[in-house]
Structures are given as C-alpha cells and as structure tokens.
Amino acid sequence: MAIAHKNTCAPDAGVATSTRTAALAVSSDADVPSPENLMQEYTELRERFQRTTNALASATHDLKTPLSILNGYVELLQSEKLGSLSDRQREVLRDMRDSGKRLQQFIQDFLTYSALETGGLRMQFDLGNINDCLSGVCRLWSGRFQEKGLALYFLANDKLPVFPFDAPKLERVISNLLENSFKFTPKSGTVWLHAEPYMWERRAAALPSAAERRRQNVTHPNAVKVSVSDTGPGIPPEFHLEVFDDFFRLPGTEGKEGMGLGLAIARRLVQGMGGKIWVESDPGGGCKFSFLVPYKPVAAAAKGKSR
C-alpha cells in the first residue's frame, strides 16, 4: 500500500513569499531607530561633547599660569637686570618670547572657543566710541606689522555715533581679523582697517505684515560696518563660508600657525552681538572681511546670550 508523504521542507510559494516579506519588513523596521532613541543618542553625544570640551578647557587653563611665569622670566632676562647679554643670547630670548606669545594665543583661542561652545561667554554692552576701540587695536598690532614689513592703515570716521557695544569682544574680533591678514599677507603688503555707518535691512524669519514692513524700512544708518582688507593671496569662492567653521584650514595652509579658530571665534562673537560677518575675495586679489554690529543691541544679545 503506497503512502503519500507531505513535503514539510518546501512551503507553498505564496506562504514563502509572504513570510519573506514579513521578515524584510521586521528587519527594515529594526534598522530604523525610533524618534525616542534618536533623541536619547543625540543627548548622550551632546553630553559627551560637553564633558570633553570642559575637560580640554580645564587642561588648557592649567597651562596659563606656568606659561605666564615662563614669559615673565624671559622678559626679566631680556631687561638685562640680571646681567648683560650677548647678541646670540638676545636672539634666543627673542625666539623664546615669540614662541611663548604664540602659545599664549593658542590657549586664549581655545578658552574662548570653549566658553562660546558651552554658553559661558556673556555679552556686556556699554556706550562707547568705536573709533577708540579700533585705534587701540591698531596700536597693539602696529609693531608686529612693521617687523614683517607690512603697512597698516586706519583713519577714524567721525560720522560714527556713540552706541552700546561689547568693547573687549569687538576688539577680539578685529584682532582676529588683523591676525589673519598678518599671517597671509606677504612682505611689503598692505592692510586697511575701515569703519562706516551702514543701513542694514534685516530679513525677517517669517513674512511680516504690511505695518511691520513699513516699520522695517531703513532710512538712516542703524549699524556699523567694519572691514579689514589686505593684499594677500585671496580665498577661492568655494571656501567663503567654510573659512568661518571651527578648526577649518584652507588647503595648502596647514603649515601656517594657529588652530583654525580665529575666524570661527570672530563669527560667534559677531553673532553674539546681533551682527553678521562675511568675506569678499578672489584668488590673487586679496581679502576683505566685513562685519556688521547694530547700533541697538538685539534682544537676545542684550540679555547676554552668546550664541
């Protein structure tokens, strides 16, 4: 008597297809994280980044005191109060002083970046004359420009009014822009620092009403435009936005001093004051960095928010 055996190893084609489809759907769903998981991972990454930034800032801050002591001893030796120096000794001490100042600038850059990144840097607006601010920064940089054979020009603009701004942070922005020109402008080059009143018509985040549009019409200068121009090699157009990114270095400039934070810090500080910053440049045609600072601090900046 013949017995018909049912094949249990090969399921029906329709059943197999539905099974595979269901398995693929489950696998696909498993590969896509839920919004809750994404938020949790983002929060964890953000916390880890904050801890790393704080730890690096703490380590960087610990370098300030010993470096200040070393720089103090170098200045003491250079003064020759402890004895006369030979020409070779003066040259060595000069190199030590320059290296100490560069390291001090690196430390200050990273501390500022850390404070901006963690929201620890606040804006403090006080009435002041921006011409005094600009001329003061020029005096600080004039010696280094002369040593390199660069010409630095600034002419005060008497059309600029007295208005509230954060002078130390504005000086830092200008200093960073001058340092950038100093590094990339060849010997016998020229750098110009200029400021002028500016009518800034801001774009609203949403479409304003007719009444709001009438109020936004600008008929008088409401901001100051500060520009730093140079006769350096220029920046290709494709990098005009990236140059303001954190730790960004232009291709071919990896051997230059710095960590790629100067322009990034300038951008964050300008934005903290309610302004904007940009660059105009063509390869071989020099650079012109400009930024705007409103005469009247915006609400977010006036409350001390730095981002």
C-alpha positions, 0 to 999 in steps of 0.5 A, a space after each residue: 500500500 503506497 503512502 503519500 508523504 507531505 513535503 514539510 521542507 518546501 512551503 507553498 510559494 505564496 506562504 514563502 513569499 509572504 513570510 519573506 516579506 514579513 521578515 524584510 519588513 521586521 528587519 527594515 523596521 529594526 534598522 530604523 531607530 525610533 524618534 525616542 532613541 534618536 533623541 536619547 543618542 543625540 543627548 548622550 553625544 551632546 553630553 559627551 561633547 560637553 564633558 570633553 570640551 570642559 575637560 580640554 578647557 580645564 587642561 588648557 587653563 592649567 597651562 596659563 599660569 606656568 606659561 605666564 611665569 615662563 614669559 615673565 622670566 624671559 622678559 626679566 632676562 631680556 631687561 638685562 637686570 640680571 646681567 648683560 647679554 650677548 647678541 646670540 643670547 638676545 636672539 634666543 630670548 627673542 625666539 623664546 618670547 615669540 614662541 611663548 606669545 604664540 602659545 599664549 594665543 593658542 590657549 586664549 583661542 581655545 578658552 574662548 572657543 570653549 566658553 562660546 561652545 558651552 554658553 559661558 561667554 556673556 555679552 556686556 554692552 556699554 556706550 562707547 566710541 568705536 573709533 577708540 576701540 579700533 585705534 587701540 587695536 591698531 596700536 597693539 598690532 602696529 609693531 608686529 606689522 612693521 617687523 614683517 614689513 607690512 603697512 597698516 592703515 586706519 583713519 577714524 570716521 567721525 560720522 560714527 555715533 556713540 552706541 552700546 557695544 561689547 568693547 573687549 569682544 569687538 576688539 577680539 574680533 578685529 584682532 582676529 581679523 588683523 591676525 589673519 591678514 598678518 599671517 597671509 599677507 606677504 612682505 611689503 603688503 598692505 592692510 586697511 582697517 575701515 569703519 562706516 555707518 551702514 543701513 542694514 535691512 534685516 530679513 525677517 524669519 517669517 513674512 511680516 505684515 504690511 505695518 511691520 514692513 513699513 516699520 522695517 524700512 531703513 532710512 538712516 544708518 542703524 549699524 556699523 560696518 567694519 572691514 579689514 582688507 589686505 593684499 594677500 593671496 585671496 580665498 577661492 569662492 568655494 571656501 567663503 563660508 567654510 573659512 568661518 567653521 571651527 578648526 577649518 584650514 584652507 588647503 595648502 595652509 596647514 603649515 601656517 600657525 594657529 588652530 583654525 579658530 580665529 575666524 570661527 571665534 570672530 563669527 560667534 562673537 559677531 553673532 553674539 552681538 546681533 551682527 553678521 560677518 562675511 568675506 569678499 575675495 578672489 584668488 590673487 586679489 586679496 581679502 576683505 572681511 566685513 562685519 556688521 554690529 547694530 547700533 541697538 543691541 538685539 534682544 537676545 544679545 542684550 540679555 547676554 546670550 552668546 550664541 
